[in-house]
C-alpha cells in the first residue's frame, strides 16, 4: 500500500480513498498498484459486503491518471499493458459505490463508471478530457458512457472533452443522486449498509448478472438470469431468508 491510497474496513463496508488531494487525487503507478491490492483484499474477504470508493479533499474525486507519469512508459505497448486501476475496479466482486466529490475527470470518470452506483455531491463535475490532449479514454469510457447516458450525450462528452455539472449528470442518468457535499459520505454509507444487510451472494450475483446483461442478447440474458437465480436459491442464505420470512424475523445472512 501507499499513503496515497487509504483502505479501511468498518463492519461489512470497505472504503477505498484516493488520498492525494494536493494533486486532485490524480493516480500514479504506485497508487494503481495499491488499488489493485485493495481490490484483491476485498475479493478475498468473507466479511466485506460492499465497497465505497471516494477521493480525499473537497476539490476532486479523481482527476484521472497523473499526466506527468505517462512519459515514464518507454513504448506505447508498455502503456497499453500497464496495470490499470480501472481494470482493477471492474474486477471487484462486491457491490461498489462511487461517492463523487468534485472533479471526476478522465480516469476518475472511468473509475466512477466502473462502480455499480454513483452518488455525487453538488460540486461534482464529470468530463472525458483526453481529446484535449490528443487521445481518448481507455478504461471503458466509451462503452460505459453510452450505456449510462445514451450515444448522443456520450458523443458530446467524448468529442468536446468539456465537463458537465452534477445536476446534468443526474438528468442524464450518469449518477443516481446528488446531495450536499457535507452529506455525501453519510449517504454513500447508508446505501452501503443497506446493501451489506442483504444476502451477500445474491448481491454479488446481481452485480454479475447486470454486467452480463450488457453483453448478451435478451433471451440469453433471461436464461442466464434464471440459472443465477437457481444457484442463489440453493444457498444457505436463501434457506435462511425463507425461514426468517416464515418466522417474521430479520434474516441473518452468512455468505454461504
N, C-alpha and C positions, 0 to 999 in steps of 0.2 A: 504494500500500500504506500501511498504518498500523502503528505499532509494536504495536498490539493484535492483529494477525494476523501470525503468522510463517509464511513459506513457504520450505521448504528442499527440496533435491533431493540425494539420496545414491545414486549409481548409477542404477538404474531405478525407485527408490522416492521419491516426493514425500511430504512431511509438511506438513499444514496444522494449525497450532496456534493455538487461540483463547487469546490471551495477555493476559487481563485478570483475573488470579486474585483481585485485591482486590475485584472485583465479581462473583465466581463465574463469570467469563467470559461475563457477560450481553452480548448482541450489540447494538451501536449501529448506526445507519445507515451510518456510516463503515466499521465492521467488515463490514457486509453487502456494501458496495461492494468491499472488499478481498477478501472470499471469492469474489465474482463474478470478479474479476481473476485470482485464483489458479486457479479452475476453467478459465477461458479459457486460461491458460498451460498447464495440464495437457493440455487437449484438443488444443492446437496442437503439443504436443511429440511427436516420434517416438521419444524415448528413455525417457520416463516410462511405466511399465507398470502401476503400482499406486500407490494413494494411501492414506496413513494420516491420519485426522482425529482430533485429540485436544484436550484442554484443559490449560492450564498450571496448576501448583499441585497440591495434594493434596486439595482440597475439592470441586472441581467439574469436570466435563466441560464443561457449559454450562447455565446456569440459564434459558436462553431469551432472549427479547428484553428489553432494558433498559426496564422499565415506565415510567420517568421520561421516556423519549424518545417514548413513544407519543402524548403530548399535543402533540407538535410537528406532527402531521398536522392540517391545517386542516379536513378533511372526512373522513367515513368512506370516501368514494370514493377519496380520495387514499391513505388507509391501505390500501384494497383493492388498489390498483395500485402499491404501493411495490415497489422492487427487493428481493427476498426471498432470504435466504441458503439456505433450504430448497429453494426452486425451483432455485437455482444448484447445490446438491449433486446434485439429481436429473438435472442436465444433464451430470454427469461421464460421459465415455465410458469411462474406465478403471475397473477394479475398485477399490472403496473399502472400507476397513476402519475402523470406528469403535472407537477404543481409549478406553473409557469409564471414567474415574476420578472417583468422587464423584457429585455430583448431575447427572442428565440430566433436566431439568425443562422442560416446555413446548416451546419451540422447540429446546431442547437434545435432548429426546427425539426430536423430529421430525428433527433433524439426524442423529442416530444411525440412525433408521429409514430415512433417505434413503441410507444407506450399504448396501453389499451384505452385509457381515459385521460382526457386533458382538462384541467381546471386552470383558468387564467386569472391573474389579478387585473385590476382596472388599468394598470400602466403597462400591461404586456403588449408587445409588438412582435409580429411574425414576418419573416422575409426569407426569400431564396436569393441572396445577393450574389451568388457565384458568377452570374453572367456579367456583372460589372467588372469582374477581374479576369474574364476570358475563359471560364469553364462553366460546367453545370454541376449540380449536386450528384453524389454517387452513393449515398447511403439510403436509397429508397425514396428519395424526394418526390420524383415524378409519379410513381405508382400510388404512393400514399396520399399525395395531394389530390390526384384525380379521383380516387375513391372517396376522399373526405369532402371535397368541395366542388367536384364536377370539373369537366375538361376546360371550360371557358375560364373559370376562376383560377384553376391551376395554371393555365397558359398565361394569364395576366401576371401572376406572381413569378412564374419561371422566366418569362420573357422580358419583364421590366426590372426585376430584382428589387422592386420597391416594397416597403413594409406596409402591412395593414394593421390597424389597431385592434384591440381586444374585442370591441363591440362588433366590428365587421367579421372578425374570426368566428364569433358566436353566431351571427346571422348566416354565415356560410356553412356552419356545421363543423368548423375546424376544432372548436372546443365545446365542451358540454355546459360549462358555467363560467360566468365572470363575477368575481367577488372583490370586495375591497382588499387592498394589499395586506392589511393587518389581519384579515380573516383567512388568507389563502391556506396556510398550513393547517389551521384548525379544520377547515372544510375538507382538505385532502385527507387529513387524519380520520375524520368522521366517515368518509366514504370507505377508506381502507379498513377501518374497524368493522364496518358493516359487511364488507366482502369477507374479511377474516372470520366472521361469525358464521358464515355459510359453510357448506360441506366443501372441504378443500379440493378433493379430487374432482368434484363436479365443477368447481370454479376454474380449475386448471383445464378441464376438458372443454368447458365453454370457450375458453381462450383459444384452444387448439382448433375447435370447430369454427370459430369466427375466421381464423386465418385460412382454413381450408375452404370456407365458403367463397372467398375471393377468387380462388383458383379453379374451382370446379363448375361444370355445367349444373344447372339447378337440380335435375333429377339425381345426379350423382351426389350432390351436396346433401340432399334429403336422405339418401341411402346411407351416406357416411354418418350423418347425424343420428340416424336410427341405431347404427352399430355402436356409436359412442354412448348413446343413451343406455343401451343394453349392458355395456361394460360398467357404467356408473351404477346401474340398477343392481348389479351383482356385488357391490362393495358393502363392507360392514357399515359404512356411513349411511348408505341408503336404507339398510335394515334399521339402523338407529333412528333415522328420520321418520320412518313409518311407525316405529314403536312409540316415539315421542308424540307423534300426531294422535295416535290412539289413546295415549295416556294423558294427553293435554298438558304436556310439559315442554320445556325448551330442550332441543336435542343437544347432545354432547358429541361432537364430531372428533375423530381421531386420525383422519387421513389414512384410513385402512379400508 
